Amino acid sequence: MFSDPATLEILKHCPSLRPYSGRGMYGQQCPALAVDDVPSGIQELFESAREHLSADQALDGLQGLVADFRTDALGYRSVMYWPQMDWSDLEPQEEEAA
């Protein structure tokens, strides 16, 4: 659902991106933003999209990210995360030896 290139490109360029494994995820890691509050996380997503994608690509990528995220408290901060995505989708793929 969210492994489209525009979505991954937006997340990849967010400075607060980190892996996250929340309650009920049984160790599986997903992409997350560790932010002061949800509005600052939304702003970070929009800034990343604006800087790295065309307007059409940005709209496509942001639509799913903004519509379907979860939040948890992280001390005095918040974490916005996407449990339906896998953290490995954002890691660089190792090239096979020739």
C-alpha positions as CSV (number, residue, x, y, z in Angstrom):
1,M,0.0,0.0,0.0
2,F,2.6,2.6,1.0
3,S,5.7,1.2,-0.6
4,D,5.3,3.4,-3.7
5,P,8.4,5.4,-4.7
6,A,7.0,8.8,-3.8
7,T,6.1,7.8,-0.3
8,L,9.4,6.2,0.3
9,E,11.2,9.2,-1.1
10,I,9.4,11.6,1.2
11,L,10.2,9.5,4.3
12,K,13.8,8.9,3.3
13,H,14.5,12.7,3.5
14,C,12.8,13.4,6.8
15,P,15.5,14.3,9.4
16,S,13.6,12.7,12.3
17,L,13.1,9.3,10.5
18,R,13.9,6.3,12.6
19,P,12.8,2.6,12.9
20,Y,10.0,2.0,15.4
21,S,8.5,-1.1,17.0
22,G,5.4,-0.3,18.9
23,R,3.1,-2.3,21.2
24,G,1.6,-5.3,19.4
25,M,4.2,-5.2,16.6
26,Y,6.2,-8.1,18.0
27,G,9.6,-6.8,17.1
28,Q,8.7,-5.8,13.5
29,Q,10.1,-2.4,12.7
30,C,8.3,0.3,10.7
31,P,9.2,3.8,9.6
32,A,8.5,6.5,12.2
33,L,9.2,10.2,12.8
34,A,10.2,11.3,16.3
35,V,8.8,14.8,16.6
36,D,7.8,17.4,19.1
37,D,4.1,17.1,18.1
38,V,2.0,15.9,15.2
39,P,1.8,19.3,13.4
40,S,5.6,19.5,13.3
41,G,5.7,16.0,11.9
42,I,3.2,16.9,9.2
43,Q,5.3,20.0,8.4
44,E,8.4,17.8,8.1
45,L,6.6,15.5,5.6
46,F,5.5,18.4,3.5
47,E,8.9,20.0,3.5
48,S,10.5,16.8,2.4
49,A,8.0,16.3,-0.4
50,R,8.4,19.9,-1.6
51,E,12.2,19.7,-1.7
52,H,12.5,16.3,-3.4
53,L,9.5,15.6,-5.6
54,S,7.4,17.2,-8.3
55,A,4.0,18.6,-7.2
56,D,2.1,15.5,-8.6
57,Q,4.5,13.0,-7.0
58,A,4.4,14.9,-3.7
59,L,0.6,14.9,-3.7
60,D,0.5,11.1,-4.3
61,G,3.0,10.4,-1.6
62,L,1.6,12.7,1.0
63,Q,-2.0,11.5,0.6
64,G,-1.3,8.1,2.2
65,L,1.2,9.3,4.7
66,V,-1.0,12.0,6.2
67,A,-4.2,10.0,6.0
68,D,-3.0,6.8,7.7
69,F,-0.5,7.2,10.5
70,R,-0.5,6.2,14.2
71,T,1.0,8.1,17.2
72,D,2.5,7.1,20.5
73,A,3.9,9.2,23.3
74,L,7.7,9.2,23.4
75,G,8.5,10.9,26.7
76,Y,7.8,14.6,26.1
77,R,7.7,14.1,22.4
78,S,5.6,12.1,20.0
79,V,6.2,9.4,17.4
80,M,4.3,9.2,14.2
81,Y,4.5,5.8,12.6
82,W,3.2,3.6,9.8
83,P,2.9,0.0,11.0
84,Q,1.7,-1.2,7.6
85,M,5.1,-0.3,6.1
86,D,8.3,-2.2,6.7
87,W,11.5,-0.5,7.8
88,S,13.5,-2.6,5.3
89,D,11.8,-0.8,2.4
90,L,13.8,2.3,3.4
91,E,17.1,0.6,3.8
92,P,19.6,0.6,0.9
93,Q,19.4,-2.6,-1.0
94,E,22.6,-4.6,-1.2
95,E,23.8,-5.2,-4.7
96,E,24.4,-8.7,-5.7
97,A,28.0,-9.6,-6.4
98,A,28.7,-10.2,-10.1
